[in-house]
Amino acid sequence: MVMALNLRRAEEHRKAKRYDSAALLYEEAIRLARKLGNPKAIARDVTKAREGIVYSRLRLAKSLQDQDFFKEADEVAAKAQVYDPDNSRL
């Protein structure tokens, strides 16, 4: 229930282009999933949260890069890579 609420709120923030808030809510959903301890039951939600984190972090990194905050952009992109280490685009 709480995880679904966090995912829904994260999607709302992402659609409103509040990527930092969205990423934090997605990360909270991942933390809740780890506490629940039944990965098969919530696998779809965890996948959705990971995809949301990567998307939001990359959008935020792009925004920072566009503002010439290159170090900060790299830091944010590195946070995305934690959730998708095999992604060659990161």
For each residue, the residues with C-beta under 8 A, 3 or more apart:
1: 4 5
2: 5 6 32
3: 6 7 29 32 33 36 42 45
4: 1 7 8 45
5: 1 2 8 9
6: 2 3 9 10 25 26 28 29 32
7: 3 4 10 11 25 26 29 45 48 49 52
8: 4 5 11 12
9: 5 6 12 13 25
10: 6 7 13 14 21 22 23 25 26 29 49 52 56
11: 7 8 14 15 22 52
12: 8 9 15 16
13: 9 10 16 18 19 21 22 25 56
14: 10 11 17 18 19 22 52 55 56
15: 11 12
16: 12 13
17: 14 59
18: 13 14 21 22
19: 13 14 22 23 56 57 59 60 63
20: 23 24 56 60
21: 10 13 18 24 25
22: 10 11 13 14 18 19 25 26 52 56
23: 10 19 20 26 27 52 53 56 57 60 79
24: 20 21 27 28
25: 6 7 9 10 13 21 22 28 29
26: 6 7 10 22 23 29 30 49 50 52 53 56
27: 23 24 30 31 49 53
28: 6 24 25 31 32
29: 3 6 7 10 25 26 32 33 45 46 49
30: 26 27 33 34 46 49 50 53 83
31: 27 28 34 35
32: 2 3 6 28 29 35 36
33: 3 29 30 36 39 42 45 46 49
34: 30 31 37
35: 31 32
36: 3 32 33 41 42
37: 34
38: 41 42
39: 33 42 43 46
40: 43
41: 36 38
42: 3 33 36 38 39 45 46
43: 39 40 46 47
44: 47 48
45: 3 4 7 29 33 42 48 49
46: 29 30 33 39 42 43 49 50
47: 43 44 50 51
48: 7 44 45 51 52
49: 7 10 26 27 29 30 33 45 46 52 53
50: 26 30 46 47 53 54 83 84
51: 47 48 54 55
52: 7 10 11 14 22 23 26 48 49 55 56
53: 23 26 27 30 49 50 56 57 79 80 83
54: 50 51 57 58 80 83 84 87 90
55: 14 51 52 58 59
56: 10 13 14 19 20 22 23 26 52 53 59 60
57: 19 23 53 54 60 61 76 77 79 80
58: 54 55 61 62 77 80 90
59: 17 19 55 56 62 63
60: 19 20 23 56 57 63 64 76
61: 57 58 64 65 73 74 76 77 80
62: 58 59 65 66 73
63: 19 59 60 66 67
64: 60 61 67 69 70 72 73 76
65: 61 62 68 69 70 73
66: 62 63
67: 63 64
68: 65
69: 64 65 72 73
70: 64 65 73 74
71: 74 75
72: 64 69 75 76
73: 61 62 64 65 69 70 76 77
74: 61 70 71 77 78
75: 71 72 78 79
76: 57 60 61 64 72 73 79 80
77: 57 58 61 73 74 80 81 90
78: 74 75 81 82
79: 23 53 57 75 76 82 83
80: 53 54 57 58 61 76 77 83 84 90
81: 77 78 84 85 87 90
82: 78 79 85
83: 30 50 53 54 79 80
84: 50 54 80 81 87 90
85: 81 82
86:
87: 54 81 84 90
88:
89:
90: 54 58 77 80 81 84 87
